[in-house]
Amino acid sequence: MKVGDLVKRNDVLYKVVRAPYTARFLDSQDYDMIAWGMGEYAGVYGSAVDVMIMSGPEIGKTLRKCKAHVFTRIN
């Protein structure tokens, strides 16, 4: 996946506007760990991309820090 690629998820088209990068994903339990001083153990790291919606009612909206593995690249 690279900048400019068209990708798809749930019948919605997206355009990649930032190449894959490493991001830290947190859920509610991770925020509790951070609050109690164990932030170094919180979250999981994975590949993320920033995408722009290219179809549907929200055309032009940019989504940041999306998990890269949920998208299918369109050739």
C-alpha positions as CSV (number, residue, x, y, z in Angstrom):
1,M,0.0,0.0,0.0
2,K,1.4,3.4,-1.0
3,V,0.1,7.0,-1.2
4,G,-2.4,7.3,-4.0
5,D,-3.6,3.7,-3.9
6,L,-7.4,3.1,-4.0
7,V,-8.5,0.7,-1.2
8,K,-11.9,-0.7,-0.3
9,R,-13.7,-1.6,2.9
10,N,-17.4,-2.4,3.3
11,D,-18.2,-1.3,-0.3
12,V,-16.8,2.2,0.4
13,L,-13.8,3.4,-1.7
14,Y,-10.9,5.2,0.0
15,K,-7.7,6.8,-1.3
16,V,-4.5,6.4,0.8
17,V,-3.1,9.9,1.7
18,R,-0.3,8.7,4.0
19,A,1.8,5.6,3.6
20,P,1.7,2.9,6.2
21,Y,3.3,3.9,9.5
22,T,3.6,2.3,13.0
23,A,0.9,3.4,15.4
24,R,-0.1,2.5,19.0
25,F,-3.7,1.5,19.4
26,L,-5.3,1.9,22.8
27,D,-8.7,0.7,24.2
28,S,-10.4,1.5,27.5
29,Q,-8.3,-1.0,29.6
30,D,-5.2,0.6,28.2
31,Y,-6.2,4.0,29.5
32,D,-6.8,2.5,32.9
33,M,-3.3,1.0,32.8
34,I,-1.9,4.4,31.9
35,A,-3.8,6.1,34.7
36,W,-2.3,3.6,37.2
37,G,1.3,4.1,36.1
38,M,1.7,1.1,33.8
39,G,1.6,3.0,30.5
40,E,4.6,1.2,29.1
41,Y,2.5,-2.0,29.0
42,A,-0.6,-0.5,27.5
43,G,-1.8,-0.8,23.9
44,V,-0.7,-2.7,20.8
45,Y,1.4,-1.6,17.9
46,G,0.4,-2.1,14.3
47,S,0.4,-0.6,10.8
48,A,-1.8,2.4,10.2
49,V,-2.7,4.5,7.2
50,D,-4.5,7.8,6.7
51,V,-7.2,7.6,4.0
52,M,-9.7,9.9,2.3
53,I,-13.3,8.7,1.6
54,M,-13.9,8.6,-2.2
55,S,-17.5,7.3,-2.3
56,G,-20.7,7.6,-0.2
57,P,-22.2,10.6,1.6
58,E,-18.9,11.7,3.3
59,I,-16.8,12.2,0.2
60,G,-13.6,14.1,0.9
61,K,-13.5,13.4,4.7
62,T,-10.0,12.2,5.9
63,L,-9.7,9.4,8.4
64,R,-6.5,9.2,10.4
65,K,-4.8,6.3,12.1
66,C,-6.9,3.5,10.4
67,K,-5.7,-0.1,10.9
68,A,-4.2,-1.0,7.5
69,H,-5.2,-4.6,7.6
70,V,-8.9,-3.8,7.3
71,F,-8.6,-2.4,3.8
72,T,-8.4,-4.3,0.5
73,R,-6.2,-2.8,-2.2
74,I,-7.9,-2.3,-5.6
75,N,-5.6,-3.0,-8.6
